[in-house]
């Protein structure tokens, strides 16, 4: 029971069409054998520019193009985008699409920190989401969610053996160190593989989170198995159920 997972570290631009071209190009060029291809949060449009006007429904042209590319390459793809919310704001959404799979997750914990107020534009989600891919169960979280251990324990209780965390982690004092600690800690909390696909480093601009790179795949014992630098790249690792089972057997959490 294994999956080959690739995290794509890219820099989203302010133009949706240019970002869509990056995404479909990466899908077409995914490493041979990849089962799951993960893109960062806000791959649809950079936080550098207001993104409310970029929001599209899940049957809109952005998602439809990603969907077609994923199916054409026989891949399951996770992409960060924005969808309309009922109250006039938008949702910070993960689109999950591929052969036989179609679902989404709306970011629950919004980035109201370090001078940013994501909640002014983004409406929070209220449901944790898992899905089955092959013989493994995969859970979803987005960027700032990683600061909330309860979500990762809840995903584990839902059976998640892999947790996907697309992100656009903002730069700042200690932020890279926090990212390192949090990715490994949440893998330990969930006793699951954690696949964090982050936006590549961009020149800071105000309080907007624009990315620092450092995409990483962490095993259930908190060991970073492969890590990216700051530039656009991809990282790949084969995740498995056996390592998860071993971690949960050696360190039993029970019902906690």
ChimeraX attribute file (.defattr): number of C-alpha atoms within 10 A of each C-alpha:
attribute: neighborCount
match mode: 1-to-1
recipient: residues
	/A:1	9
	/A:2	14
	/A:3	19
	/A:4	16
	/A:5	23
	/A:6	25
	/A:7	29
	/A:8	28
	/A:9	33
	/A:10	25
	/A:11	26
	/A:12	27
	/A:13	19
	/A:14	18
	/A:15	13
	/A:16	19
	/A:17	13
	/A:18	13
	/A:19	21
	/A:20	20
	/A:21	13
	/A:22	18
	/A:23	23
	/A:24	18
	/A:25	12
	/A:26	17
	/A:27	25
	/A:28	14
	/A:29	10
	/A:30	20
	/A:31	16
	/A:32	7
	/A:33	12
	/A:34	19
	/A:35	20
	/A:36	22
	/A:37	25
	/A:38	26
	/A:39	31
	/A:40	33
	/A:41	32
	/A:42	27
	/A:43	29
	/A:44	29
	/A:45	26
	/A:46	23
	/A:47	20
	/A:48	18
	/A:49	12
	/A:50	12
	/A:51	20
	/A:52	17
	/A:53	11
	/A:54	18
	/A:55	22
	/A:56	18
	/A:57	14
	/A:58	19
	/A:59	10
	/A:60	11
	/A:61	11
	/A:62	20
	/A:63	21
	/A:64	14
	/A:65	15
	/A:66	23
	/A:67	24
	/A:68	15
	/A:69	22
	/A:70	23
	/A:71	17
	/A:72	13
	/A:73	17
	/A:74	15
	/A:75	22
	/A:76	24
	/A:77	28
	/A:78	28
	/A:79	24
	/A:80	25
	/A:81	28
	/A:82	28
	/A:83	23
	/A:84	20
	/A:85	17
	/A:86	9
	/A:87	8
	/A:88	11
	/A:89	19
	/A:90	25
	/A:91	25
	/A:92	28
	/A:93	27
	/A:94	29
	/A:95	22
	/A:96	24
	/A:97	24
	/A:98	24
	/A:99	15
	/A:100	8
	/A:101	15
	/A:102	14
	/A:103	14
	/A:104	18
	/A:105	22
	/A:106	26
	/A:107	26
	/A:108	22
	/A:109	21
	/A:110	20
	/A:111	18
	/A:112	12
	/A:113	10
	/A:114	11
	/A:115	10
	/A:116	14
	/A:117	14
	/A:118	16
	/A:119	15
	/A:120	11
	/A:121	16
	/A:122	26
	/A:123	22
	/A:124	19
	/A:125	16
	/A:126	11
	/A:127	11
	/A:128	17
	/A:129	17
	/A:130	23
	/A:131	18
	/A:132	13
	/A:133	16
	/A:134	11
	/A:135	12
	/A:136	17
	/A:137	18
	/A:138	23
	/A:139	25
	/A:140	27
	/A:141	27
	/A:142	26
	/A:143	24
	/A:144	19
	/A:145	19
	/A:146	21
	/A:147	16
	/A:148	12
	/A:149	16
	/A:150	14
	/A:151	22
	/A:152	26
	/A:153	22
	/A:154	17
	/A:155	23
	/A:156	22
	/A:157	14
	/A:158	16
	/A:159	18
	/A:160	26
	/A:161	29
	/A:162	29
	/A:163	26
	/A:164	25
	/A:165	30
	/A:166	30
	/A:167	30
	/A:168	30
	/A:169	25
	/A:170	22
	/A:171	20
	/A:172	12
	/A:173	7
	/A:174	8
	/A:175	13
	/A:176	16
	/A:177	9
	/A:178	12
	/A:179	21
	/A:180	14
	/A:181	12
	/A:182	17
	/A:183	24
	/A:184	22
	/A:185	21
	/A:186	25
	/A:187	29
	/A:188	24
	/A:189	20
	/A:190	29
	/A:191	29
	/A:192	33
	/A:193	29
	/A:194	29
	/A:195	29
	/A:196	31
	/A:197	34
	/A:198	33
	/A:199	33
	/A:200	26
	/A:201	22
	/A:202	18
	/A:203	10
	/A:204	15
	/A:205	12
	/A:206	10
	/A:207	16
	/A:208	22
	/A:209	22
	/A:210	26
	/A:211	27
	/A:212	27
	/A:213	29
	/A:214	23
	/A:215	32
	/A:216	28
	/A:217	31
	/A:218	27
	/A:219	24
	/A:220	26
	/A:221	21
	/A:222	21
	/A:223	15
	/A:224	18
	/A:225	12
	/A:226	15
	/A:227	18
	/A:228	20
	/A:229	15
	/A:230	18
	/A:231	16
	/A:232	16
	/A:233	16
	/A:234	22
	/A:235	18
	/A:236	21
	/A:237	17
	/A:238	14
	/A:239	24
	/A:240	19
	/A:241	17
	/A:242	12
	/A:243	17
	/A:244	20
	/A:245	15
	/A:246	14
	/A:247	17
	/A:248	18
	/A:249	10
	/A:250	8
	/A:251	12
	/A:252	11
	/A:253	12
	/A:254	7
	/A:255	6
	/A:256	7
